[in-house]
Amino acid sequence: MLNLIFRQRARMAAVYGRVSPGELAGERFATLRGVPAKAPRRHGQVGRKGQSTVALPMPRRTRPKAA
């Protein structure tokens, strides 16, 4: 089965070209260059609290949209 998968992958690469591999799942959280050192205060902000990265989610919409 793996042989079939790798043959298909090689065939697709020959037809469509190589695509650079995406980032690993946790790689984007490995560096905290753009994250402020302060804890977030408002909804939608990202910050740090000690060694942890904290994100405050946006509040839920309370009223339905007017039609």
PDB file of N, CA, C and O in Angstrom:
ATOM      1  N   MET A   1       0.819  -1.192   0.000  1.00  0.00           N
ATOM      2  CA  MET A   1       0.000   0.000   0.000  1.00  0.00           C
ATOM      3  C   MET A   1       0.869   1.264   0.000  1.00  0.00           C
ATOM      4  O   MET A   1       0.583   2.232  -0.705  1.00  0.00           O
ATOM      5  N   LEU A   2       1.939   1.230   0.810  1.00  0.00           N
ATOM      6  CA  LEU A   2       2.827   2.397   0.832  1.00  0.00           C
ATOM      7  C   LEU A   2       3.491   2.608  -0.525  1.00  0.00           C
ATOM      8  O   LEU A   2       3.724   3.744  -0.938  1.00  0.00           O
ATOM      9  N   ASN A   3       3.792   1.518  -1.211  1.00  0.00           N
ATOM     10  CA  ASN A   3       4.389   1.634  -2.529  1.00  0.00           C
ATOM     11  C   ASN A   3       3.451   2.400  -3.468  1.00  0.00           C
ATOM     12  O   ASN A   3       3.891   3.264  -4.227  1.00  0.00           O
ATOM     13  N   LEU A   4       2.172   2.078  -3.410  1.00  0.00           N
ATOM     14  CA  LEU A   4       1.178   2.773  -4.231  1.00  0.00           C
ATOM     15  C   LEU A   4       1.109   4.259  -3.878  1.00  0.00           C
ATOM     16  O   LEU A   4       1.050   5.111  -4.765  1.00  0.00           O
ATOM     17  N   ILE A   5       1.117   4.557  -2.606  1.00  0.00           N
ATOM     18  CA  ILE A   5       1.045   5.957  -2.152  1.00  0.00           C
ATOM     19  C   ILE A   5       2.247   6.748  -2.666  1.00  0.00           C
ATOM     20  O   ILE A   5       2.087   7.849  -3.193  1.00  0.00           O
ATOM     21  N   PHE A   6       3.442   6.191  -2.514  1.00  0.00           N
ATOM     22  CA  PHE A   6       4.633   6.919  -2.941  1.00  0.00           C
ATOM     23  C   PHE A   6       4.722   7.034  -4.462  1.00  0.00           C
ATOM     24  O   PHE A   6       5.231   8.034  -4.969  1.00  0.00           O
ATOM     25  N   ARG A   7       4.238   6.034  -5.198  1.00  0.00           N
ATOM     26  CA  ARG A   7       4.207   6.144  -6.651  1.00  0.00           C
ATOM     27  C   ARG A   7       3.262   7.246  -7.084  1.00  0.00           C
ATOM     28  O   ARG A   7       3.586   8.027  -7.979  1.00  0.00           O
ATOM     29  N   GLN A   8       2.086   7.318  -6.452  1.00  0.00           N
ATOM     30  CA  GLN A   8       1.127   8.378  -6.790  1.00  0.00           C
ATOM     31  C   GLN A   8       1.707   9.749  -6.458  1.00  0.00           C
ATOM     32  O   GLN A   8       1.542  10.706  -7.215  1.00  0.00           O
ATOM     33  N   ARG A   9       2.382   9.832  -5.327  1.00  0.00           N
ATOM     34  CA  ARG A   9       2.985  11.103  -4.925  1.00  0.00           C
ATOM     35  C   ARG A   9       4.053  11.535  -5.919  1.00  0.00           C
ATOM     36  O   ARG A   9       4.134  12.713  -6.265  1.00  0.00           O
ATOM     37  N   ALA A  10       4.872  10.598  -6.381  1.00  0.00           N
ATOM     38  CA  ALA A  10       5.904  10.918  -7.366  1.00  0.00           C
ATOM     39  C   ALA A  10       5.272  11.331  -8.687  1.00  0.00           C
ATOM     40  O   ALA A  10       5.757  12.252  -9.344  1.00  0.00           O
ATOM     41  N   ARG A  11       4.199  10.662  -9.081  1.00  0.00           N
ATOM     42  CA  ARG A  11       3.512  11.004 -10.326  1.00  0.00           C
ATOM     43  C   ARG A  11       2.909  12.405 -10.238  1.00  0.00           C
ATOM     44  O   ARG A  11       3.016  13.185 -11.185  1.00  0.00           O
ATOM     45  N   MET A  12       2.283  12.726  -9.119  1.00  0.00           N
ATOM     46  CA  MET A  12       1.687  14.053  -8.935  1.00  0.00           C
ATOM     47  C   MET A  12       2.777  15.136  -8.947  1.00  0.00           C
ATOM     48  O   MET A  12       2.572  16.218  -9.496  1.00  0.00           O
ATOM     49  N   ALA A  13       3.929  14.840  -8.343  1.00  0.00           N
ATOM     50  CA  ALA A  13       5.021  15.817  -8.327  1.00  0.00           C
ATOM     51  C   ALA A  13       5.554  16.043  -9.732  1.00  0.00           C
ATOM     52  O   ALA A  13       5.931  17.162 -10.082  1.00  0.00           O
ATOM     53  N   ALA A  14       5.590  14.983 -10.545  1.00  0.00           N
ATOM     54  CA  ALA A  14       6.083  15.140 -11.916  1.00  0.00           C
ATOM     55  C   ALA A  14       5.115  15.968 -12.748  1.00  0.00           C
ATOM     56  O   ALA A  14       5.543  16.737 -13.609  1.00  0.00           O
ATOM     57  N   VAL A  15       3.831  15.822 -12.506  1.00  0.00           N
ATOM     58  CA  VAL A  15       2.835  16.535 -13.298  1.00  0.00           C
ATOM     59  C   VAL A  15       2.675  17.973 -12.823  1.00  0.00           C
ATOM     60  O   VAL A  15       2.705  18.899 -13.633  1.00  0.00           O
ATOM     61  N   TYR A  16       2.505  18.169 -11.530  1.00  0.00           N
ATOM     62  CA  TYR A  16       2.176  19.497 -10.987  1.00  0.00           C
ATOM     63  C   TYR A  16       3.363  20.236 -10.385  1.00  0.00           C
ATOM     64  O   TYR A  16       3.243  21.416 -10.056  1.00  0.00           O
ATOM     65  N   GLY A  17       4.488  19.583 -10.233  1.00  0.00           N
ATOM     66  CA  GLY A  17       5.650  20.224  -9.626  1.00  0.00           C
ATOM     67  C   GLY A  17       5.666  20.006  -8.125  1.00  0.00           C
ATOM     68  O   GLY A  17       4.682  19.561  -7.534  1.00  0.00           O
ATOM     69  N   ARG A  18       6.770  20.319  -7.535  1.00  0.00           N
ATOM     70  CA  ARG A  18       6.930  20.134  -6.092  1.00  0.00           C
ATOM     71  C   ARG A  18       6.317  21.298  -5.340  1.00  0.00           C
ATOM     72  O   ARG A  18       6.359  22.442  -5.794  1.00  0.00           O
ATOM     73  N   VAL A  19       5.751  20.997  -4.194  1.00  0.00           N
ATOM     74  CA  VAL A  19       5.196  22.018  -3.317  1.00  0.00           C
ATOM     75  C   VAL A  19       6.003  21.998  -2.039  1.00  0.00           C
ATOM     76  O   VAL A  19       6.283  20.930  -1.495  1.00  0.00           O
ATOM     77  N   SER A  20       6.377  23.163  -1.555  1.00  0.00           N
ATOM     78  CA  SER A  20       7.145  23.197  -0.311  1.00  0.00           C
ATOM     79  C   SER A  20       6.268  22.693   0.828  1.00  0.00           C
ATOM     80  O   SER A  20       5.087  23.033   0.897  1.00  0.00           O
ATOM     81  N   PRO A  21       6.832  21.889   1.720  1.00  0.00           N
ATOM     82  CA  PRO A  21       6.031  21.349   2.816  1.00  0.00           C
ATOM     83  C   PRO A  21       5.578  22.456   3.753  1.00  0.00           C
ATOM     84  O   PRO A  21       6.296  23.431   3.975  1.00  0.00           O
ATOM     85  N   GLY A  22       4.388  22.297   4.297  1.00  0.00           N
ATOM     86  CA  GLY A  22       3.854  23.282   5.229  1.00  0.00           C
ATOM     87  C   GLY A  22       4.551  23.220   6.569  1.00  0.00           C
ATOM     88  O   GLY A  22       5.343  22.316   6.835  1.00  0.00           O
ATOM     89  N   GLU A  23       4.252  24.170   7.389  1.00  0.00           N
ATOM     90  CA  GLU A  23       4.871  24.201   8.710  1.00  0.00           C
ATOM     91  C   GLU A  23       4.297  23.081   9.577  1.00  0.00           C
ATOM     92  O   GLU A  23       3.171  22.629   9.370  1.00  0.00           O
ATOM     93  N   LEU A  24       5.074  22.655  10.523  1.00  0.00           N
ATOM     94  CA  LEU A  24       4.602  21.638  11.447  1.00  0.00           C
ATOM     95  C   LEU A  24       3.520  22.221  12.331  1.00  0.00           C
ATOM     96  O   LEU A  24       3.398  23.440  12.457  1.00  0.00           O
ATOM     97  N   ALA A  25       2.740  21.353  12.939  1.00  0.00           N
ATOM     98  CA  ALA A  25       1.574  21.808  13.689  1.00  0.00           C
ATOM     99  C   ALA A  25       1.930  22.814  14.786  1.00  0.00           C
ATOM    100  O   ALA A  25       1.257  23.837  14.914  1.00  0.00           O
ATOM    101  N   GLY A  26       2.935  22.555  15.553  1.00  0.00           N
ATOM    102  CA  GLY A  26       3.285  23.456  16.644  1.00  0.00           C
ATOM    103  C   GLY A  26       4.389  24.431  16.326  1.00  0.00           C
ATOM    104  O   GLY A  26       4.785  25.218  17.186  1.00  0.00           O
ATOM    105  N   GLU A  27       4.897  24.399  15.104  1.00  0.00           N
ATOM    106  CA  GLU A  27       6.036  25.235  14.745  1.00  0.00           C
ATOM    107  C   GLU A  27       5.717  26.724  14.835  1.00  0.00           C
ATOM    108  O   GLU A  27       6.576  27.516  15.222  1.00  0.00           O
ATOM    109  N   ARG A  28       4.503  27.111  14.485  1.00  0.00           N
ATOM    110  CA  ARG A  28       4.180  28.542  14.511  1.00  0.00           C
ATOM    111  C   ARG A  28       4.122  29.098  15.920  1.00  0.00           C
ATOM    112  O   ARG A  28       4.176  30.313  16.107  1.00  0.00           O
ATOM    113  N   PHE A  29       4.010  28.212  16.932  1.00  0.00           N
ATOM    114  CA  PHE A  29       3.983  28.673  18.318  1.00  0.00           C
ATOM    115  C   PHE A  29       5.348  28.576  18.983  1.00  0.00           C
ATOM    116  O   PHE A  29       5.495  28.952  20.146  1.00  0.00           O
ATOM    117  N   ALA A  30       6.345  28.079  18.263  1.00  0.00           N
ATOM    118  CA  ALA A  30       7.666  27.873  18.854  1.00  0.00           C
ATOM    119  C   ALA A  30       8.346  29.203  19.175  1.00  0.00           C
ATOM    120  O   ALA A  30       9.016  29.311  20.202  1.00  0.00           O
ATOM    121  N   THR A  31       8.192  30.190  18.342  1.00  0.00           N
ATOM    122  CA  THR A  31       8.806  31.492  18.588  1.00  0.00           C
ATOM    123  C   THR A  31       7.713  32.500  18.904  1.00  0.00           C
ATOM    124  O   THR A  31       6.654  32.509  18.275  1.00  0.00           O
ATOM    125  N   LEU A  32       7.979  33.322  19.860  1.00  0.00           N
ATOM    126  CA  LEU A  32       6.981  34.307  20.299  1.00  0.00           C
ATOM    127  C   LEU A  32       7.467  35.720  20.000  1.00  0.00           C
ATOM    128  O   LEU A  32       7.354  36.610  20.843  1.00  0.00           O
ATOM    129  N   ARG A  33       8.005  35.927  18.806  1.00  0.00           N
ATOM    130  CA  ARG A  33       8.558  37.239  18.471  1.00  0.00           C
ATOM    131  C   ARG A  33       7.496  38.326  18.428  1.00  0.00           C
ATOM    132  O   ARG A  33       7.731  39.428  18.923  1.00  0.00           O
ATOM    133  N   GLY A  34       6.333  38.045  17.849  1.00  0.00           N
ATOM    134  CA  GLY A  34       5.318  39.071  17.678  1.00  0.00           C
ATOM    135  C   GLY A  34       4.319  39.165  18.819  1.00  0.00           C
ATOM    136  O   GLY A  34       3.390  39.971  18.762  1.00  0.00           O
ATOM    137  N   VAL A  35       4.499  38.352  19.855  1.00  0.00           N
ATOM    138  CA  VAL A  35       3.541  38.330  20.952  1.00  0.00           C
ATOM    139  C   VAL A  35       4.014  39.268  22.052  1.00  0.00           C
ATOM    140  O   VAL A  35       5.148  39.141  22.513  1.00  0.00           O
ATOM    141  N   PRO A  36       3.172  40.209  22.487  1.00  0.00           N
ATOM    142  CA  PRO A  36       3.569  41.107  23.571  1.00  0.00           C
ATOM    143  C   PRO A  36       3.793  40.350  24.881  1.00  0.00           C
ATOM    144  O   PRO A  36       3.194  39.297  25.103  1.00  0.00           O
ATOM    145  N   ALA A  37       4.648  40.883  25.739  1.00  0.00           N
ATOM    146  CA  ALA A  37       4.973  40.231  27.006  1.00  0.00           C
ATOM    147  C   ALA A  37       3.851  40.376  28.030  1.00  0.00           C
ATOM    148  O   ALA A  37       3.825  39.653  29.026  1.00  0.00           O
ATOM    149  N   LYS A  38       2.923  41.306  27.794  1.00  0.00           N
ATOM    150  CA  LYS A  38       1.838  41.534  28.755  1.00  0.00           C
ATOM    151  C   LYS A  38       0.688  40.570  28.511  1.00  0.00           C
ATOM    152  O   LYS A  38       0.514  40.053  27.408  1.00  0.00           O
ATOM    153  N   ALA A  39      -0.090  40.337  29.555  1.00  0.00           N
ATOM    154  CA  ALA A  39      -1.305  39.534  29.424  1.00  0.00           C
ATOM    155  C   ALA A  39      -2.354  40.344  28.659  1.00  0.00           C
ATOM    156  O   ALA A  39      -2.409  41.565  28.812  1.00  0.00           O
ATOM    157  N   PRO A  40      -3.177  39.702  27.848  1.00  0.00           N
ATOM    158  CA  PRO A  40      -4.193  40.446  27.089  1.00  0.00           C
ATOM    159  C   PRO A  40      -5.260  41.014  28.014  1.00  0.00           C
ATOM    160  O   PRO A  40      -5.599  40.417  29.036  1.00  0.00           O
ATOM    161  N   ARG A  41      -5.781  42.170  27.641  1.00  0.00           N
ATOM    162  CA  ARG A  41      -6.812  42.828  28.446  1.00  0.00           C
ATOM    163  C   ARG A  41      -8.163  42.860  27.757  1.00  0.00           C
ATOM    164  O   ARG A  41      -9.201  42.855  28.420  1.00  0.00           O
ATOM    165  N   ARG A  42      -8.157  42.894  26.423  1.00  0.00           N
ATOM    166  CA  ARG A  42      -9.419  42.989  25.675  1.00  0.00           C
ATOM    167  C   ARG A  42      -9.624  41.744  24.837  1.00  0.00           C
ATOM    168  O   ARG A  42      -8.683  40.993  24.583  1.00  0.00           O
ATOM    169  N   HIS A  43     -10.857  41.528  24.410  1.00  0.00           N
ATOM    170  CA  HIS A  43     -11.180  40.390  23.576  1.00  0.00           C
ATOM    171  C   HIS A  43     -10.455  40.492  22.240  1.00  0.00           C
ATOM    172  O   HIS A  43     -10.338  41.575  21.667  1.00  0.00           O
ATOM    173  N   GLY A  44      -9.968  39.350  21.749  1.00  0.00           N
ATOM    174  CA  GLY A  44      -9.278  39.308  20.470  1.00  0.00           C
ATOM    175  C   GLY A  44      -7.789  39.571  20.560  1.00  0.00           C
ATOM    176  O   GLY A  44      -7.100  39.528  19.540  1.00  0.00           O
ATOM    177  N   GLN A  45      -7.277  39.838  21.736  1.00  0.00           N
ATOM    178  CA  GLN A  45      -5.850  40.100  21.892  1.00  0.00           C
ATOM    179  C   GLN A  45      -5.105  38.825  22.287  1.00  0.00           C
ATOM    180  O   GLN A  45      -5.673  37.901  22.871  1.00  0.00           O
ATOM    181  N   VAL A  46      -3.824  38.807  21.952  1.00  0.00           N
ATOM    182  CA  VAL A  46      -2.940  37.696  22.308  1.00  0.00           C
ATOM    183  C   VAL A  46      -1.805  38.269  23.123  1.00  0.00           C
ATOM    184  O   VAL A  46      -1.297  39.349  22.819  1.00  0.00           O
ATOM    185  N   GLY A  47      -1.400  37.545  24.166  1.00  0.00           N
ATOM    186  CA  GLY A  47      -0.302  38.005  25.002  1.00  0.00           C
ATOM    187  C   GLY A  47       0.324  36.838  25.724  1.00  0.00           C
ATOM    188  O   GLY A  47       0.007  35.679  25.455  1.00  0.00           O
ATOM    189  N   ARG A  48       1.214  37.151  26.641  1.00  0.00           N
ATOM    190  CA  ARG A  48       1.886  36.103  27.408  1.00  0.00           C
ATOM    191  C   ARG A  48       1.605  36.292  28.884  1.00  0.00           C
ATOM    192  O   ARG A  48       1.495  37.411  29.384  1.00  0.00           O
ATOM    193  N   LYS A  49       1.493  35.173  29.559  1.00  0.00           N
ATOM    194  CA  LYS A  49       1.332  35.163  31.006  1.00  0.00           C
ATOM    195  C   LYS A  49       2.343  34.157  31.515  1.00  0.00           C
ATOM    196  O   LYS A  49       2.090  32.953  31.497  1.00  0.00           O
ATOM    197  N   GLY A  50       3.495  34.645  31.971  1.00  0.00           N
ATOM    198  CA  GLY A  50       4.593  33.753  32.321  1.00  0.00           C
ATOM    199  C   GLY A  50       5.176  33.158  31.053  1.00  0.00           C
ATOM    200  O   GLY A  50       5.558  33.901  30.149  1.00  0.00           O
ATOM    201  N   GLN A  51       5.256  31.837  30.964  1.00  0.00           N
ATOM    202  CA  GLN A  51       5.756  31.161  29.779  1.00  0.00           C
ATOM    203  C   GLN A  51       4.631  30.785  28.816  1.00  0.00           C
ATOM    204  O   GLN A  51       4.897  30.314  27.710  1.00  0.00           O
ATOM    205  N   SER A  52       3.386  30.987  29.221  1.00  0.00           N
ATOM    206  CA  SER A  52       2.238  30.568  28.421  1.00  0.00           C
ATOM    207  C   SER A  52       1.778  31.681  27.495  1.00  0.00           C
ATOM    208  O   SER A  52       1.890  32.862  27.824  1.00  0.00           O
ATOM    209  N   THR A  53       1.261  31.297  26.341  1.00  0.00           N
ATOM    210  CA  THR A  53       0.636  32.231  25.420  1.00  0.00           C
ATOM    211  C   THR A  53      -0.855  32.199  25.671  1.00  0.00           C
ATOM    212  O   THR A  53      -1.465  31.130  25.688  1.00  0.00           O
ATOM    213  N   VAL A  54      -1.446  33.367  25.867  1.00  0.00           N
ATOM    214  CA  VAL A  54      -2.862  33.466  26.203  1.00  0.00           C
ATOM    215  C   VAL A  54      -3.562  34.270  25.125  1.00  0.00           C
ATOM    216  O   VAL A  54      -3.063  35.308  24.688  1.00  0.00           O
ATOM    217  N   ALA A  55      -4.722  33.787  24.695  1.00  0.00           N
ATOM    218  CA  ALA A  55      -5.527  34.502  23.710  1.00  0.00           C
ATOM    219  C   ALA A  55      -6.940  34.621  24.252  1.00  0.00           C
ATOM    220  O   ALA A  55      -7.554  33.624  24.631  1.00  0.00           O
ATOM    221  N   LEU A  56      -7.450  35.838  24.288  1.00  0.00           N
ATOM    222  CA  LEU A  56      -8.836  36.032  24.715  1.00  0.00           C
ATOM    223  C   LEU A  56      -9.731  35.982  23.482  1.00  0.00           C
ATOM    224  O   LEU A  56      -9.562  36.786  22.565  1.00  0.00           O
ATOM    225  N   PRO A  57     -10.677  35.055  23.448  1.00  0.00           N
ATOM    226  CA  PRO A  57     -11.524  34.939  22.265  1.00  0.00           C
ATOM    227  C   PRO A  57     -12.475  36.111  22.129  1.00  0.00           C
ATOM    228  O   PRO A  57     -12.743  36.834  23.089  1.00  0.00           O
ATOM    229  N   MET A  58     -12.970  36.280  20.937  1.00  0.00           N
ATOM    230  CA  MET A  58     -13.962  37.321  20.694  1.00  0.00           C
ATOM    231  C   MET A  58     -15.277  36.910  21.342  1.00  0.00           C
ATOM    232  O   MET A  58     -15.587  35.719  21.388  1.00  0.00           O
ATOM    233  N   PRO A  59     -16.059  37.864  21.846  1.00  0.00           N
ATOM    234  CA  PRO A  59     -17.335  37.510  22.473  1.00  0.00           C
ATOM    235  C   PRO A  59     -18.336  37.015  21.431  1.00  0.00           C
ATOM    236  O   PRO A  59     -18.243  37.350  20.250  1.00  0.00           O
ATOM    237  N   ARG A  60     -19.293  36.211  21.891  1.00  0.00           N
ATOM    238  CA  ARG A  60     -20.323  35.722  20.994  1.00  0.00           C
ATOM    239  C   ARG A  60     -21.254  36.855  20.600  1.00  0.00           C
ATOM    240  O   ARG A  60     -21.442  37.810  21.353  1.00  0.00           O
ATOM    241  N   ARG A  61     -21.824  36.740  19.433  1.00  0.00           N
ATOM    242  CA  ARG A  61     -22.805  37.727  18.981  1.00  0.00           C
ATOM    243  C   ARG A  61     -24.072  37.486  19.788  1.00  0.00           C
ATOM    244  O   ARG A  61     -24.561  36.358  19.843  1.00  0.00           O
ATOM    245  N   THR A  62     -24.607  38.520  20.410  1.00  0.00           N
ATOM    246  CA  THR A  62     -25.769  38.335  21.275  1.00  0.00           C
ATOM    247  C   THR A  62     -27.072  38.497  20.530  1.00  0.00           C
ATOM    248  O   THR A  62     -28.056  37.838  20.869  1.00  0.00           O
ATOM    249  N   ARG A  63     -27.109  39.358  19.520  1.00  0.00           N
ATOM    250  CA  ARG A  63     -28.331  39.553  18.770  1.00  0.00           C
ATOM    251  C   ARG A  63     -28.180  38.992  17.365  1.00  0.00           C
ATOM    252  O   ARG A  63     -27.103  39.105  16.780  1.00  0.00           O
ATOM    253  N   PRO A  64     -29.214  38.397  16.812  1.00  0.00           N
ATOM    254  CA  PRO A  64     -29.105  37.933  15.427  1.00  0.00           C
ATOM    255  C   PRO A  64     -29.031  39.119  14.474  1.00  0.00           C
ATOM    256  O   PRO A  64     -29.541  40.201  14.765  1.00  0.00           O
ATOM    257  N   LYS A  65     -28.389  38.897  13.334  1.00  0.00           N
ATOM    258  CA  LYS A  65     -28.268  39.956  12.351  1.00  0.00           C
ATOM    259  C   LYS A  65     -29.644  40.329  11.811  1.00  0.00           C
ATOM    260  O   LYS A  65     -30.496  39.465  11.606  1.00  0.00           O
ATOM    261  N   ALA A  66     -29.847  41.604  11.588  1.00  0.00           N
ATOM    262  CA  ALA A  66     -31.118  42.068  11.034  1.00  0.00           C
ATOM    263  C   ALA A  66     -31.206  41.692   9.572  1.00  0.00           C
ATOM    264  O   ALA A  66     -30.230  41.804   8.830  1.00  0.00           O
ATOM    265  N   ALA A  67     -32.372  41.249   9.165  1.00  0.00           N
ATOM    266  CA  ALA A  67     -32.540  40.810   7.767  1.00  0.00           C
ATOM    267  C   ALA A  67     -32.916  41.970   6.871  1.00  0.00           C
ATOM    268  O   ALA A  67     -33.098  41.788   5.668  1.00  0.00           O
TER     269      ALA A  67
END
